[in-house]
Amino acid sequence: MKISIVTVGKLKEKYLKHGIEEYVKRLGPYAKVDIIEVPDEKAPENLSEAQMEEVKQKEGERILSKISQETYVMTLEIEAKQLTSEKLASHMDSLATYGKSKVAFVIGGSLGLSEEVLKRSDFSLSFSKMTFPHQLMRLMLVEQVYRAFKIMKGEPYHK
């Protein structure tokens, strides 16, 4: 399986980079993982509703330019379906079973995802009703993808 994590913004924190690198390395035997960063749109602190939509639109165009037509897209959204680790593993296993070998997880910028990205999504996933920094979400996501593969293979790690 080929996993892409398409995310807005550059990761600066070394401790997060190291954690993500570790899980990407651990995922090596199971999947090819690419982390694709698209630039965030520079914007002032206080934006109007129209300006927020414009920022999301521009970031969304960058995101969609990195996703091929045959890719199964899972967007991370606060108001989406929450899954257990086992259910995520089961969902990913069924994707592989039915020939969906390219999967992209999408993490939006600080304002969220554009309407176009949401429409392109095949599955909306929420980790929590809480808000997390999108840089930290990368680490949490790659760990859960690793956990999902361990569960699918029946290997120890999960508990």
C-alpha positions in Angstrom: 0.0 0.0 0.0 1.2 3.5 -0.7 0.2 6.0 2.0 0.5 9.8 1.5 0.0 12.3 4.2 -0.8 15.6 2.6 -0.5 18.4 5.0 -0.6 22.2 5.1 2.5 23.9 6.4 6.1 23.1 7.3 7.0 21.1 10.3 9.6 22.9 12.4 9.7 21.1 15.7 12.6 18.7 15.9 10.9 16.4 18.5 7.9 15.9 16.2 10.1 15.4 13.1 12.0 12.6 15.0 8.8 10.9 16.1 7.4 11.0 12.6 10.6 9.7 11.1 10.6 6.8 13.6 7.1 5.7 12.7 7.7 6.1 8.9 10.8 3.9 9.3 8.7 1.3 11.3 6.1 1.4 8.5 8.7 0.5 5.9 7.9 -3.3 5.8 4.2 -2.6 5.4 3.8 0.4 3.2 5.5 3.2 1.3 4.8 6.4 3.2 5.3 9.9 1.8 4.7 13.1 3.7 3.8 15.9 1.3 3.8 19.4 2.7 2.0 22.2 0.8 2.7 25.8 1.8 0.2 27.5 4.1 -1.3 30.7 2.9 0.0 33.7 4.7 -2.8 35.7 6.3 -3.3 38.3 8.9 -4.6 37.4 12.4 -8.1 38.8 12.0 -9.7 37.6 8.8 -13.2 38.2 7.5 -15.3 35.2 6.5 -14.5 35.8 2.8 -10.8 36.1 3.5 -10.9 32.8 5.5 -12.6 31.1 2.6 -10.0 32.5 0.2 -7.2 31.1 2.4 -8.8 27.7 2.5 -9.5 27.8 -1.2 -5.8 28.4 -2.0 -4.5 25.8 0.4 -7.2 23.4 -1.0 -5.9 23.9 -4.6 -2.4 23.0 -3.4 -3.7 19.9 -1.6 -5.7 18.6 -4.5 -2.7 19.1 -6.9 -0.9 16.4 -4.9 -3.6 13.8 -5.0 -4.1 11.6 -8.1 -7.5 10.6 -9.4 -7.2 6.9 -8.3 -6.2 7.8 -4.7 -8.6 7.1 -1.9 -8.8 10.2 0.2 -9.3 10.3 4.0 -9.7 13.9 5.4 -9.1 14.6 9.1 -11.9 16.7 10.4 -13.1 17.6 13.9 -16.8 16.9 13.0 -16.3 13.6 11.4 -16.6 9.9 12.2 -14.4 8.7 15.1 -13.0 5.2 14.8 -11.2 2.9 17.2 -7.7 1.8 16.2 -9.2 -1.6 15.3 -11.9 0.0 13.1 -9.3 2.1 11.3 -7.3 -1.1 10.7 -10.3 -2.9 9.4 -11.2 0.0 7.1 -7.6 0.1 5.7 -7.6 -3.7 5.3 -10.8 -3.5 3.3 -9.3 -0.8 1.1 -6.4 -3.1 0.3 -8.7 -6.0 -0.3 -10.8 -4.0 -2.8 -7.8 -2.7 -4.8 -7.4 0.7 -3.2 -3.6 0.6 -3.0 -3.1 4.4 -2.8 -4.5 6.2 0.2 -4.0 9.8 1.1 -4.7 11.3 4.5 -5.2 15.0 4.4 -4.5 17.4 7.3 -5.7 20.9 6.6 -4.3 24.2 7.8 -5.3 26.2 10.9 -8.6 27.3 9.2 -9.5 23.8 8.1 -10.2 22.3 4.6 -11.8 23.9 1.6 -15.1 22.8 0.3 -13.4 21.3 -2.8 -11.1 19.1 -0.6 -14.1 18.0 1.5 -16.0 17.0 -1.7 -13.0 15.0 -2.9 -12.8 13.1 0.4 -13.9 9.5 0.3 -13.9 9.2 4.1 -13.9 11.8 6.9 -12.0 10.8 10.0 -11.9 12.5 13.4 -9.4 11.8 16.1 -11.3 13.7 18.7 -13.8 16.6 19.3 -10.8 18.5 20.6 -8.6 20.7 18.5 -4.9 19.7 18.1 -2.1 21.5 16.4 -1.8 20.2 12.9 1.9 19.5 13.4 1.1 17.2 16.3 -1.7 15.6 14.3 0.9 14.3 11.8 2.7 12.4 14.6 -0.6 11.0 15.9 -1.7 10.0 12.5 1.4 8.2 11.4 1.4 6.4 14.8 -2.2 5.3 14.2 -1.4 4.1 10.7 1.5 2.1 12.0 -0.8 0.7 14.7 -3.4 -0.2 12.1 -0.8 -2.2 10.1 0.3 -4.1 13.2 -3.4 -4.9 14.0 -4.0 -6.0 10.4 -1.0 -8.3 10.5 -1.9 -9.7 13.9 1.5 -8.6 15.3 2.2 -7.4 18.8 2.3 -3.7 19.6 -1.3 -2.8 19.8 -2.2 -3.3 23.4 
